[in-house]
Amino acid sequence: MENVNIGIVNLIISNKLKDSYFNNNLIEESKKLTFDFFDAVKNSPILQLEFKVFNNIENKHIEDDLVATRYIDNNIKLFEVYTIREIEAERQKLNQFIVEEGAPTNDDRVQLYNAIDNLIKESLNDNDKIDVDNIHESFTFVLNHVKQPKMKLVEAVEAKVINEEIIEIAVDKFNQKYESLNEEDKNLLQKLIKSNDVEKQELLESYKVENLTILEGINKDSVKENILKAIQKIKEMKYNKANVDDDIISLHELKKDLL
């Protein structure tokens, strides 16, 4: 791969881990790859900085040109304490995580990561080696990305380097919760991964309507009180980016139990 940067490697590993779980194939291998990746990041100040800066820029939304420009510049300037040689030496540690299929070429995030990478390298280049056109094109792309609304309905939690313990807990919980998935379950989870915020909100509302229709059609006095409580709880559900996946899955499971 021509450009090895932490954004692309993180994307590759994330995709591999998702594919492994949904295809039930090479799960342990993908888990180990993920653990090793974050362990390498955790033990490298340069890779930690890259992880933070890439996440900062990818998830930030600033409409004002001047403020957005300053934000990008301030993030890139964090690398001034290092040389290109030092950064490239640390990035060599990422080569072991480049899987055969590489990064998806049709993913806009790849172009963003490469643009951020260009800004970092050009900011540290000697004056006679600076590519002005490259800086301009890369900065324009990054600036447009930062100015573009991210459609987030709740404030995003600041991205942090995830340590091995947190990953292991998350993976174990995933295994416990989804150890026996049928095709309908897998299709839902794949849809959750691929959906944007607006599509998830629509999916949540759809499941709410379906469950309410089923519950309101049940006419059994012995369970009437519980049904009314369930109906009220569903009606009170609001879209929240932090827990929308869990809410949709809960409604999915409830619908299966009711049918």
C-alpha positions in Angstrom: 0.0 0.0 0.0 1.4 3.4 -1.0 0.2 5.3 2.1 0.3 3.6 5.4 -1.3 5.8 8.0 -3.2 5.0 11.2 -6.6 6.0 9.7 -6.4 3.5 6.9 -5.0 0.7 9.1 -7.8 1.3 11.7 -10.4 1.1 8.9 -8.9 -2.1 7.5 -8.9 -3.8 11.0 -12.4 -2.6 11.8 -13.8 -4.0 8.6 -12.0 -7.3 9.1 -13.3 -7.6 12.6 -16.9 -6.9 11.5 -16.7 -9.3 8.6 -15.3 -12.0 10.8 -18.2 -11.8 13.2 -20.9 -11.6 10.6 -19.5 -14.4 8.5 -18.4 -16.4 11.6 -15.0 -16.9 10.1 -11.5 -16.3 11.6 -12.9 -14.5 14.6 -10.0 -15.3 16.9 -7.5 -14.2 14.3 -9.3 -10.9 13.9 -9.6 -10.4 17.6 -5.8 -10.9 18.0 -5.1 -8.5 15.1 -7.3 -5.9 16.8 -5.7 -6.3 20.2 -2.2 -6.2 18.8 -3.0 -3.0 16.8 -4.2 -1.1 19.8 -1.4 -2.4 21.9 1.1 -0.9 19.3 -0.8 2.4 19.4 -0.9 2.5 23.2 2.9 2.0 23.4 3.8 4.7 20.8 3.4 8.4 21.6 3.5 9.2 17.8 0.9 6.6 16.9 -1.3 7.8 19.8 -1.0 11.4 18.5 -1.9 10.3 15.0 -4.9 8.3 16.3 -6.1 11.4 18.2 -5.6 13.8 15.3 -7.2 11.6 12.7 -10.2 11.1 14.9 -10.4 14.8 15.8 -10.5 15.9 12.1 -12.8 13.1 10.9 -15.5 13.8 13.5 -15.3 17.6 13.8 -17.9 19.9 12.4 -17.2 23.6 12.1 -19.1 25.8 9.6 -16.9 28.9 9.8 -14.0 28.8 7.3 -11.6 30.7 9.5 -12.3 28.7 12.7 -12.2 25.4 10.7 -8.9 26.4 9.2 -7.4 27.2 12.6 -8.7 23.9 14.0 -7.0 21.9 11.2 -3.8 23.9 11.5 -3.7 23.4 15.3 -4.0 19.7 14.9 -1.3 19.4 12.3 1.1 21.6 14.3 1.0 19.0 17.1 3.5 17.0 14.9 6.1 19.8 14.9 8.0 18.1 17.7 8.8 15.1 15.5 10.6 14.6 12.2 9.3 12.8 9.1 11.9 10.1 9.7 10.6 9.5 13.3 7.0 9.3 12.2 7.8 6.9 9.3 9.8 4.8 11.7 6.8 4.4 14.0 4.5 3.8 11.1 6.6 0.7 10.2 4.9 -0.9 13.2 1.6 -0.7 11.3 2.8 -2.8 8.3 2.1 -6.0 10.2 -1.6 -5.1 10.4 -2.1 -4.6 6.6 -4.3 -7.5 5.6 -4.4 -8.9 2.1 -7.6 -7.2 0.9 -6.4 -3.8 2.0 -8.7 -0.7 2.4 -11.9 -0.3 0.4 -11.0 2.0 -2.5 -14.6 3.3 -2.7 -14.6 4.5 0.9 -14.4 8.3 1.1 -12.6 8.0 4.5 -9.5 6.6 2.6 -9.3 9.9 0.7 -9.7 11.9 3.9 -7.0 9.9 5.7 -4.6 10.3 2.8 -5.3 14.1 2.8 -4.6 14.4 6.5 -1.4 12.3 6.0 -0.3 14.7 3.2 -0.8 17.7 5.5 1.3 16.1 8.2 4.2 15.2 5.9 4.2 18.5 4.0 4.2 20.5 7.2 7.5 18.7 8.2 9.2 18.8 4.7 12.2 20.9 4.0 11.3 24.1 2.2 12.8 22.9 -1.1 10.7 19.7 -1.0 7.3 21.2 -0.2 4.6 20.4 -2.8 2.4 23.4 -2.7 -0.2 21.9 -5.0 -0.4 18.8 -2.8 -0.9 21.0 0.3 -3.6 23.0 -1.4 -5.6 20.0 -2.7 -5.3 18.1 0.6 -6.2 21.1 2.8 -9.2 21.9 0.6 -10.5 18.3 0.9 -10.0 18.3 4.7 -11.5 21.7 5.1 -14.6 20.7 3.2 -15.0 17.6 5.3 -14.8 19.5 8.6 -17.4 22.1 7.3 -19.7 19.3 6.3 -22.4 18.5 8.9 -22.0 15.0 10.4 -25.7 14.7 11.2 -25.0 13.9 14.8 -28.0 14.4 17.1 -26.1 14.0 20.3 -22.6 15.2 21.2 -19.9 12.7 20.2 -17.7 11.4 23.0 -14.0 12.5 22.4 -12.2 9.7 20.6 -9.6 8.0 22.8 -7.2 5.2 22.3 -9.0 2.0 23.3 -6.9 -0.2 25.5 -6.8 -4.0 25.3 -9.0 -4.5 28.3 -11.8 -2.4 26.9 -11.7 -4.2 23.6 -11.7 -7.6 25.2 -14.7 -6.7 27.3 -16.5 -5.4 24.3 -15.7 -8.5 22.2 -16.8 -10.8 25.0 -20.1 -9.0 25.5 -20.6 -9.3 21.7 -20.0 -13.0 21.8 -22.4 -13.5 24.8 -25.1 -11.4 23.2 -24.9 -12.7 19.7 -23.6 -16.2 20.0 -26.7 -17.7 18.3 -27.8 -15.4 15.4 -30.2 -16.5 12.7 -30.1 -14.9 9.3 -32.7 -12.3 10.2 -30.6 -11.2 13.2 -27.4 -11.0 11.0 -29.2 -9.0 8.4 -30.3 -6.5 11.0 -26.8 -6.1 12.5 -25.3 -5.7 9.0 -27.9 -3.0 8.3 -27.0 -1.2 11.6 -23.3 -1.1 10.6 -24.0 0.3 7.2 -26.8 2.8 8.1 -26.2 6.4 8.8 -27.9 8.4 11.6 -31.0 9.3 9.6 -31.5 5.7 8.4 -31.1 4.4 12.0 -33.7 6.9 13.2 -36.1 5.7 10.5 -35.4 2.1 11.4 -36.0 2.7 15.1 -39.4 4.4 14.3 -40.3 1.5 12.0 -39.7 -1.1 14.8 -41.6 1.0 17.3 -44.6 1.0 15.0 -44.5 -2.7 14.4 -44.2 -3.6 18.0 -46.9 -1.2 19.1 -49.2 -2.6 16.5 -48.6 -6.1 17.8 -48.9 -5.2 21.5 -52.1 -3.1 21.0 -53.7 -6.0 19.2 -53.2 -8.3 22.2 -56.4 -8.5 24.4 -55.6 -10.6 27.4 -56.6 -9.3 30.8 -54.0 -11.4 32.7 -51.1 -9.5 31.0 -52.9 -6.3 30.2 -50.9 -4.2 32.8 -47.6 -5.5 31.5 -48.6 -4.8 27.9 -49.6 -1.2 28.8 -46.3 -0.7 30.4 -44.4 -2.0 27.4 -46.5 0.2 25.1 -45.8 3.3 27.2 -42.0 2.4 27.3 -41.9 2.1 23.5 -43.8 5.3 22.9 -41.3 7.1 25.1 -38.3 5.9 23.2 -36.4 8.7 21.5 -33.5 8.6 19.0 -30.2 8.7 20.8 -27.1 8.1 18.8 -25.4 6.6 21.9 -27.8 3.7 22.3 -29.9 3.6 19.1 -28.3 0.2 18.1 -29.3 -1.4 21.4 -32.8 0.1 21.2 -33.3 -1.3 17.7 -32.0 -4.7 18.7 -34.3 -4.8 21.8 -37.3 -4.0 19.6 -36.2 -6.6 17.1 -36.0 -9.2 19.9 -39.3 -8.2 21.3 -41.0 -8.4 17.9 -39.6 -12.0 17.5 -41.0 -13.0 20.9 -44.4 -11.6 20.2 -44.9 -13.2 16.8 
